[in-house]
Amino acid sequence: MFDSALVMAVLVGPVGYATWATNWMIKYGFSWEEFSPGLFDYAMLAFLAIGVIASFRHLTKHAKAARQLRQGLAAELAVAQCLNQVMAEGGYVFHDFPCDGFNIDHIVIGQSAVFAVETKSRLKPARSGKDAARVSYDGSRLSFPDHTETKPLEQAKRQAEWLHKFLYSGVGDPVRVVPYLALPGWFVVNQVPRPDVLVGNPKNPMFMVRDGFGPALSEAMKRRIAHVLSERYPT
């Protein structure tokens, strides 16, 4: 029969379980012939089993979240390295830009527009072949090999609209902001020539510093935009 002190010890957690197990071994030793657990012993074993299962599910859930965070960070770093190429052609690049309650992954001041870049990392399916790394974009949805998505496009568009308003209030003149969704590692098949949200693999970002998005920005305007963006970062 367990006394009240042991019951309280058991209820406090791992130390209590260790105390209970030690008492159990002292009581029964290692002789299975004398093994005769009571109701309390069965209850403790049940609680222990539930705890083990709950701990395993908890660890699995957090391991998946940690893997997704590492994957997302690796994707953002890869996109940052690709976008930095435009600086050699006179472009400006800002990373992890702080907004109102959210961040824009990257901002590029190009030849004739500012690009608000949102990065998304998506795992490829287990099967091999070119189609496994291909995503089709019809201007309104992304069709991956095993699913479709629209929310990343909506997010990129909202962020570009916020940036447009922010730059207009800071610069004093309207600045064209183009939303761009970067999918590193994917081959993007664009089915429309000029969608509202651009989608692509960021390994070739030089189109951002070429003509094709309206009148070219003057160097003075680029510097004004860069100054407004720089002021947003905390000191």
C-alpha positions as CSV (number, residue, x, y, z in Angstrom):
1,M,0.0,0.0,0.0
2,F,1.5,3.4,-1.0
3,D,1.5,6.2,1.6
4,S,0.3,9.7,0.8
5,A,3.8,11.1,0.5
6,L,4.5,8.7,-2.3
7,V,1.3,9.5,-4.0
8,M,2.2,13.2,-4.0
9,A,5.6,12.4,-5.3
10,V,4.1,10.5,-8.2
11,L,1.9,13.4,-9.1
12,V,4.7,15.9,-9.4
13,G,6.2,14.4,-12.5
14,P,9.4,12.5,-13.6
15,V,10.8,12.5,-10.0
16,G,7.6,11.0,-8.8
17,Y,7.7,8.3,-11.5
18,A,11.3,7.5,-10.5
19,T,10.2,7.2,-6.9
20,W,7.3,5.0,-7.8
21,A,9.4,2.8,-10.1
22,T,12.1,2.4,-7.3
23,N,9.4,1.5,-4.8
24,W,8.0,-1.0,-7.3
25,M,11.3,-2.7,-7.8
26,I,11.9,-2.9,-4.0
27,K,8.5,-4.4,-3.5
28,Y,8.6,-7.0,-6.3
29,G,12.3,-7.2,-7.0
30,F,13.1,-8.9,-10.3
31,S,10.9,-11.9,-9.7
32,W,8.0,-12.0,-12.2
33,E,6.5,-14.9,-10.3
34,E,5.7,-12.5,-7.4
35,F,4.5,-9.7,-9.7
36,S,1.0,-8.7,-8.6
37,P,0.4,-5.0,-9.5
38,G,-2.6,-3.2,-8.0
39,L,-5.0,-0.7,-9.4
40,F,-2.7,2.2,-8.6
41,D,0.2,0.5,-10.5
42,Y,-2.0,0.0,-13.6
43,A,-3.1,3.6,-13.4
44,M,0.5,4.8,-13.2
45,L,1.5,2.6,-16.2
46,A,-1.4,4.1,-18.1
47,F,-0.4,7.6,-17.3
48,L,3.2,6.8,-18.2
49,A,2.1,5.4,-21.6
50,I,0.0,8.5,-22.3
51,G,2.9,10.7,-21.4
52,V,5.2,8.8,-23.7
53,I,2.8,9.1,-26.6
54,A,2.1,12.8,-25.9
55,S,5.8,13.5,-25.7
56,F,6.4,11.7,-29.0
57,R,3.7,13.6,-30.8
58,H,5.0,16.9,-29.3
59,L,8.6,16.2,-30.4
60,T,7.4,15.1,-33.9
61,K,5.3,18.3,-34.3
62,H,8.2,20.6,-33.2
63,A,10.7,18.7,-35.3
64,K,8.5,19.3,-38.4
65,A,8.2,23.0,-37.5
66,A,12.0,23.3,-37.0
67,R,12.6,21.6,-40.3
68,Q,10.3,24.0,-42.1
69,L,12.0,27.0,-40.5
70,R,15.4,25.7,-41.5
71,Q,14.1,25.1,-45.0
72,G,12.5,28.6,-45.2
73,L,15.7,30.2,-43.9
74,A,17.8,28.4,-46.5
75,A,15.4,29.5,-49.3
76,E,15.6,33.2,-48.2
77,L,19.4,33.1,-48.1
78,A,19.5,31.5,-51.5
79,V,17.2,34.2,-52.9
80,A,19.2,36.9,-51.2
81,Q,22.4,35.7,-52.9
82,C,20.6,35.6,-56.3
83,L,19.2,39.1,-55.9
84,N,22.5,40.6,-54.8
85,Q,23.7,40.2,-58.4
86,V,21.6,43.2,-59.5
87,M,23.8,45.5,-57.5
88,A,26.5,45.1,-60.1
89,E,24.1,46.7,-62.6
90,G,23.1,49.6,-60.4
91,G,20.2,48.1,-58.5
92,Y,19.6,48.5,-54.8
93,V,18.7,45.5,-52.6
94,F,17.2,45.4,-49.2
95,H,16.6,42.2,-47.2
96,D,14.1,41.5,-44.4
97,F,12.3,44.8,-44.7
98,P,10.3,45.7,-41.5
99,C,6.7,46.7,-42.2
100,D,3.6,47.1,-40.1
101,G,3.4,43.8,-38.3
102,F,5.1,41.8,-41.1
103,N,8.3,41.8,-43.1
104,I,8.9,41.8,-46.8
105,D,11.6,39.2,-47.5
106,H,13.5,41.4,-50.1
107,I,13.1,44.7,-51.9
108,V,14.9,45.5,-55.2
109,I,15.1,49.0,-56.7
110,G,15.4,48.2,-60.4
111,Q,15.7,50.1,-63.6
112,S,12.1,51.3,-63.8
113,A,10.3,49.7,-60.8
114,V,10.6,48.6,-57.3
115,F,10.1,44.8,-56.7
116,A,8.6,43.5,-53.5
117,V,9.9,39.9,-53.3
118,E,8.2,37.2,-51.3
119,T,10.1,33.9,-50.9
120,K,8.3,30.5,-50.6
121,S,10.0,27.2,-50.1
122,R,8.2,24.1,-51.3
123,L,9.5,20.5,-51.1
124,K,9.5,18.6,-54.4
125,P,7.7,15.3,-54.5
126,A,9.6,12.1,-54.1
127,R,9.3,11.1,-57.7
128,S,12.0,12.1,-60.1
129,G,11.9,13.7,-63.5
130,K,11.5,17.2,-64.9
131,D,7.8,17.4,-64.0
132,A,8.6,16.9,-60.4
133,A,10.3,20.3,-60.3
134,R,7.8,22.1,-62.5
135,V,5.1,24.5,-61.3
136,S,2.5,26.0,-63.7
137,Y,1.3,29.6,-63.2
138,D,-1.9,30.8,-64.9
139,G,-1.9,34.3,-63.3
140,S,-4.2,33.3,-60.5
141,R,-3.0,30.0,-59.1
142,L,0.2,28.0,-58.7
143,S,-0.1,24.3,-59.8
144,F,2.5,22.2,-58.2
145,P,2.9,18.5,-59.1
146,D,0.7,17.4,-56.2
147,H,-1.3,20.5,-55.1
148,T,-2.4,24.0,-56.0
149,E,-2.0,27.3,-54.1
150,T,-3.2,30.9,-54.3
151,K,-2.4,32.3,-50.8
152,P,1.3,33.1,-51.7
153,L,0.2,35.2,-54.6
154,E,-2.3,37.1,-52.5
155,Q,0.3,37.7,-49.8
156,A,2.8,39.0,-52.4
157,K,0.2,41.3,-53.8
158,R,-0.8,42.7,-50.4
159,Q,2.8,43.4,-49.5
160,A,3.4,45.2,-52.8
161,E,0.3,47.4,-52.2
162,W,1.6,48.3,-48.7
163,L,5.0,49.1,-50.1
164,H,3.5,51.3,-52.8
165,K,1.6,53.4,-50.2
166,F,4.6,53.6,-47.9
167,L,6.9,54.8,-50.7
168,Y,4.4,57.3,-51.9
169,S,4.1,58.8,-48.5
170,G,7.9,58.9,-48.1
171,V,9.0,60.0,-51.5
172,G,6.1,62.2,-52.4
173,D,5.7,60.7,-55.9
174,P,4.0,57.5,-57.0
175,V,6.5,54.6,-57.5
176,R,5.6,51.5,-59.4
177,V,5.9,48.5,-57.1
178,V,5.8,45.0,-58.7
179,P,5.0,42.0,-56.6
180,Y,7.4,39.1,-57.2
181,L,7.0,35.6,-55.8
182,A,10.3,33.7,-55.7
183,L,10.3,29.9,-55.8
184,P,13.9,28.8,-55.5
185,G,14.6,25.4,-57.0
186,W,11.5,25.3,-59.2
187,F,11.0,25.6,-62.9
188,V,8.1,28.0,-63.4
189,V,5.9,27.8,-66.5
190,N,4.2,31.1,-66.9
191,Q,1.0,30.8,-69.0
192,V,0.3,34.5,-69.2
193,P,2.8,37.1,-70.4
194,R,2.4,39.8,-67.7
195,P,0.4,38.7,-64.6
196,D,-0.4,41.0,-61.7
197,V,2.1,39.0,-59.6
198,L,5.4,37.8,-61.2
199,V,6.5,34.3,-60.3
200,G,9.8,32.8,-61.1
201,N,13.0,31.1,-60.0
202,P,15.2,34.0,-58.7
203,K,18.5,32.6,-60.1
204,N,18.2,35.0,-63.1
205,P,17.1,38.4,-61.5
206,M,18.7,40.7,-64.1
207,F,15.3,41.5,-65.7
208,M,14.8,43.8,-62.7
209,V,17.5,46.2,-63.9
210,R,16.4,46.2,-67.5
211,D,13.7,48.2,-69.2
212,G,10.2,46.9,-69.6
213,F,8.3,48.0,-66.5
214,G,7.6,51.6,-67.5
215,P,9.7,54.8,-67.6
216,A,13.2,54.5,-66.1
217,L,13.8,55.8,-62.6
218,S,16.3,58.5,-62.4
219,E,19.3,58.0,-60.2
220,A,18.1,60.7,-57.9
221,M,14.8,59.0,-57.5
222,K,16.5,55.6,-56.8
223,R,18.5,57.3,-54.1
224,R,15.4,58.9,-52.6
225,I,13.7,55.5,-52.5
226,A,16.7,53.9,-51.0
227,H,16.9,56.5,-48.3
228,V,13.3,56.1,-47.4
229,L,13.7,52.4,-47.1
230,S,16.9,52.7,-45.1
231,E,15.2,54.9,-42.6
232,R,12.7,52.2,-41.8
233,Y,15.3,49.8,-40.3
234,P,15.8,50.1,-36.6
235,T,19.1,51.8,-35.5
